[in-house]
Amino acid sequence: MMLSDLQNKDIINVYDGKKVGAIIDVSLDKEGKIVEMSVQKRRFIFFSGGVSKIKWSQIDKIGKDVILVNVNT
């Protein structure tokens, strides 16, 4: 899977059911595995709520159209 494939998916927080935002970058470890994603937070209609980090361990499921994360914020 490519970064562009991940960027096209909606990110949904299973904790509250809300859309989180859009992936803008990922951080890799020395072996090239994804450690965390940088997500541009959604505020109303526009993406202007700042950037948050979601750890790879917080991802519950990557589906065809969405990424389900469990972030208790």
Rosetta constraint file for C-alpha pairs under 8 A:
AtomPair CA 1 CA 5 HARMONIC 6.38 0.50
AtomPair CA 1 CA 6 HARMONIC 7.64 0.50
AtomPair CA 2 CA 6 HARMONIC 6.78 0.50
AtomPair CA 3 CA 7 HARMONIC 6.18 0.50
AtomPair CA 4 CA 8 HARMONIC 6.42 0.50
AtomPair CA 5 CA 9 HARMONIC 7.09 0.50
AtomPair CA 6 CA 23 HARMONIC 7.24 0.50
AtomPair CA 7 CA 22 HARMONIC 6.46 0.50
AtomPair CA 7 CA 23 HARMONIC 5.18 0.50
AtomPair CA 7 CA 24 HARMONIC 7.07 0.50
AtomPair CA 8 CA 65 HARMONIC 7.80 0.50
AtomPair CA 9 CA 22 HARMONIC 7.87 0.50
AtomPair CA 9 CA 64 HARMONIC 7.76 0.50
AtomPair CA 9 CA 65 HARMONIC 5.15 0.50
AtomPair CA 9 CA 66 HARMONIC 4.83 0.50
AtomPair CA 9 CA 67 HARMONIC 6.40 0.50
AtomPair CA 10 CA 19 HARMONIC 6.97 0.50
AtomPair CA 10 CA 20 HARMONIC 7.91 0.50
AtomPair CA 10 CA 21 HARMONIC 7.17 0.50
AtomPair CA 10 CA 22 HARMONIC 6.88 0.50
AtomPair CA 10 CA 65 HARMONIC 6.55 0.50
AtomPair CA 10 CA 66 HARMONIC 4.64 0.50
AtomPair CA 10 CA 67 HARMONIC 6.14 0.50
AtomPair CA 11 CA 19 HARMONIC 5.70 0.50
AtomPair CA 11 CA 20 HARMONIC 5.45 0.50
AtomPair CA 11 CA 21 HARMONIC 6.09 0.50
AtomPair CA 11 CA 22 HARMONIC 6.81 0.50
AtomPair CA 11 CA 66 HARMONIC 5.73 0.50
AtomPair CA 11 CA 67 HARMONIC 4.77 0.50
AtomPair CA 11 CA 68 HARMONIC 6.02 0.50
AtomPair CA 11 CA 69 HARMONIC 7.04 0.50
AtomPair CA 12 CA 17 HARMONIC 6.19 0.50
AtomPair CA 12 CA 18 HARMONIC 5.66 0.50
AtomPair CA 12 CA 19 HARMONIC 4.46 0.50
AtomPair CA 12 CA 20 HARMONIC 5.66 0.50
AtomPair CA 12 CA 66 HARMONIC 6.93 0.50
AtomPair CA 12 CA 67 HARMONIC 6.18 0.50
AtomPair CA 12 CA 68 HARMONIC 5.01 0.50
AtomPair CA 12 CA 69 HARMONIC 6.14 0.50
AtomPair CA 13 CA 17 HARMONIC 5.26 0.50
AtomPair CA 13 CA 18 HARMONIC 5.55 0.50
AtomPair CA 13 CA 19 HARMONIC 6.31 0.50
AtomPair CA 13 CA 20 HARMONIC 6.32 0.50
AtomPair CA 13 CA 68 HARMONIC 5.91 0.50
AtomPair CA 13 CA 69 HARMONIC 4.90 0.50
AtomPair CA 13 CA 70 HARMONIC 5.46 0.50
AtomPair CA 13 CA 71 HARMONIC 6.18 0.50
AtomPair CA 14 CA 18 HARMONIC 7.52 0.50
AtomPair CA 14 CA 68 HARMONIC 6.21 0.50
AtomPair CA 14 CA 69 HARMONIC 5.98 0.50
AtomPair CA 14 CA 70 HARMONIC 5.34 0.50
AtomPair CA 14 CA 71 HARMONIC 7.58 0.50
AtomPair CA 15 CA 70 HARMONIC 5.60 0.50
AtomPair CA 15 CA 71 HARMONIC 6.31 0.50
AtomPair CA 15 CA 72 HARMONIC 6.21 0.50
AtomPair CA 19 CA 42 HARMONIC 7.55 0.50
AtomPair CA 20 CA 39 HARMONIC 7.75 0.50
AtomPair CA 20 CA 41 HARMONIC 5.92 0.50
AtomPair CA 20 CA 42 HARMONIC 6.14 0.50
AtomPair CA 21 CA 39 HARMONIC 5.98 0.50
AtomPair CA 21 CA 40 HARMONIC 5.43 0.50
AtomPair CA 21 CA 41 HARMONIC 4.55 0.50
AtomPair CA 21 CA 42 HARMONIC 4.73 0.50
AtomPair CA 21 CA 47 HARMONIC 7.22 0.50
AtomPair CA 22 CA 39 HARMONIC 5.31 0.50
AtomPair CA 22 CA 40 HARMONIC 5.31 0.50
AtomPair CA 22 CA 41 HARMONIC 6.90 0.50
AtomPair CA 22 CA 42 HARMONIC 7.64 0.50
AtomPair CA 23 CA 37 HARMONIC 6.56 0.50
AtomPair CA 23 CA 38 HARMONIC 5.87 0.50
AtomPair CA 23 CA 39 HARMONIC 4.45 0.50
AtomPair CA 23 CA 40 HARMONIC 6.36 0.50
AtomPair CA 24 CA 37 HARMONIC 7.69 0.50
AtomPair CA 24 CA 38 HARMONIC 5.76 0.50
AtomPair CA 24 CA 39 HARMONIC 5.69 0.50
AtomPair CA 24 CA 40 HARMONIC 6.43 0.50
AtomPair CA 25 CA 37 HARMONIC 5.93 0.50
AtomPair CA 25 CA 38 HARMONIC 5.05 0.50
AtomPair CA 25 CA 39 HARMONIC 7.22 0.50
AtomPair CA 26 CA 34 HARMONIC 6.56 0.50
AtomPair CA 26 CA 35 HARMONIC 7.48 0.50
AtomPair CA 26 CA 36 HARMONIC 5.82 0.50
AtomPair CA 26 CA 37 HARMONIC 4.32 0.50
AtomPair CA 26 CA 38 HARMONIC 5.81 0.50
AtomPair CA 27 CA 34 HARMONIC 5.81 0.50
AtomPair CA 27 CA 35 HARMONIC 5.56 0.50
AtomPair CA 27 CA 36 HARMONIC 5.34 0.50
AtomPair CA 27 CA 37 HARMONIC 6.27 0.50
AtomPair CA 27 CA 38 HARMONIC 7.83 0.50
AtomPair CA 28 CA 32 HARMONIC 5.23 0.50
AtomPair CA 28 CA 33 HARMONIC 5.25 0.50
AtomPair CA 28 CA 34 HARMONIC 4.53 0.50
AtomPair CA 28 CA 35 HARMONIC 5.37 0.50
AtomPair CA 28 CA 36 HARMONIC 7.38 0.50
AtomPair CA 29 CA 33 HARMONIC 5.52 0.50
AtomPair CA 29 CA 34 HARMONIC 6.53 0.50
AtomPair CA 29 CA 35 HARMONIC 6.22 0.50
AtomPair CA 34 CA 56 HARMONIC 6.62 0.50
AtomPair CA 35 CA 55 HARMONIC 6.07 0.50
AtomPair CA 35 CA 56 HARMONIC 5.32 0.50
AtomPair CA 36 CA 53 HARMONIC 6.43 0.50
AtomPair CA 36 CA 54 HARMONIC 5.42 0.50
AtomPair CA 36 CA 55 HARMONIC 4.11 0.50
AtomPair CA 36 CA 56 HARMONIC 4.98 0.50
AtomPair CA 37 CA 53 HARMONIC 5.63 0.50
AtomPair CA 37 CA 54 HARMONIC 5.20 0.50
AtomPair CA 37 CA 55 HARMONIC 6.38 0.50
AtomPair CA 37 CA 56 HARMONIC 7.14 0.50
AtomPair CA 38 CA 51 HARMONIC 6.45 0.50
AtomPair CA 38 CA 52 HARMONIC 5.79 0.50
AtomPair CA 38 CA 53 HARMONIC 4.73 0.50
AtomPair CA 38 CA 54 HARMONIC 6.54 0.50
AtomPair CA 39 CA 51 HARMONIC 5.43 0.50
AtomPair CA 39 CA 52 HARMONIC 5.28 0.50
AtomPair CA 39 CA 53 HARMONIC 6.14 0.50
AtomPair CA 39 CA 54 HARMONIC 7.25 0.50
AtomPair CA 40 CA 47 HARMONIC 6.29 0.50
AtomPair CA 40 CA 48 HARMONIC 7.42 0.50
AtomPair CA 40 CA 49 HARMONIC 7.02 0.50
AtomPair CA 40 CA 50 HARMONIC 5.90 0.50
AtomPair CA 40 CA 51 HARMONIC 4.53 0.50
AtomPair CA 40 CA 52 HARMONIC 6.57 0.50
AtomPair CA 41 CA 47 HARMONIC 5.88 0.50
AtomPair CA 41 CA 48 HARMONIC 6.60 0.50
AtomPair CA 41 CA 49 HARMONIC 4.83 0.50
AtomPair CA 41 CA 50 HARMONIC 5.52 0.50
AtomPair CA 41 CA 51 HARMONIC 5.67 0.50
AtomPair CA 41 CA 52 HARMONIC 6.72 0.50
AtomPair CA 42 CA 46 HARMONIC 6.19 0.50
AtomPair CA 42 CA 47 HARMONIC 4.47 0.50
AtomPair CA 42 CA 48 HARMONIC 6.29 0.50
AtomPair CA 42 CA 49 HARMONIC 5.68 0.50
AtomPair CA 43 CA 47 HARMONIC 5.68 0.50
AtomPair CA 43 CA 48 HARMONIC 5.74 0.50
AtomPair CA 43 CA 49 HARMONIC 5.15 0.50
AtomPair CA 54 CA 58 HARMONIC 6.59 0.50
AtomPair CA 54 CA 59 HARMONIC 7.98 0.50
AtomPair CA 54 CA 71 HARMONIC 7.71 0.50
AtomPair CA 55 CA 59 HARMONIC 7.32 0.50
AtomPair CA 58 CA 69 HARMONIC 5.54 0.50
AtomPair CA 58 CA 70 HARMONIC 5.39 0.50
AtomPair CA 58 CA 71 HARMONIC 6.60 0.50
AtomPair CA 59 CA 67 HARMONIC 7.22 0.50
AtomPair CA 59 CA 68 HARMONIC 6.03 0.50
AtomPair CA 59 CA 69 HARMONIC 4.29 0.50
AtomPair CA 59 CA 70 HARMONIC 6.37 0.50
AtomPair CA 60 CA 67 HARMONIC 7.74 0.50
AtomPair CA 60 CA 68 HARMONIC 5.44 0.50
AtomPair CA 60 CA 69 HARMONIC 5.27 0.50
AtomPair CA 60 CA 70 HARMONIC 6.58 0.50
AtomPair CA 61 CA 67 HARMONIC 5.90 0.50
AtomPair CA 61 CA 68 HARMONIC 5.15 0.50
AtomPair CA 61 CA 69 HARMONIC 7.12 0.50
AtomPair CA 62 CA 66 HARMONIC 6.27 0.50
AtomPair CA 62 CA 67 HARMONIC 4.49 0.50
AtomPair CA 62 CA 68 HARMONIC 6.33 0.50
AtomPair CA 63 CA 67 HARMONIC 5.98 0.50
AtomPair CA 63 CA 68 HARMONIC 7.90 0.50
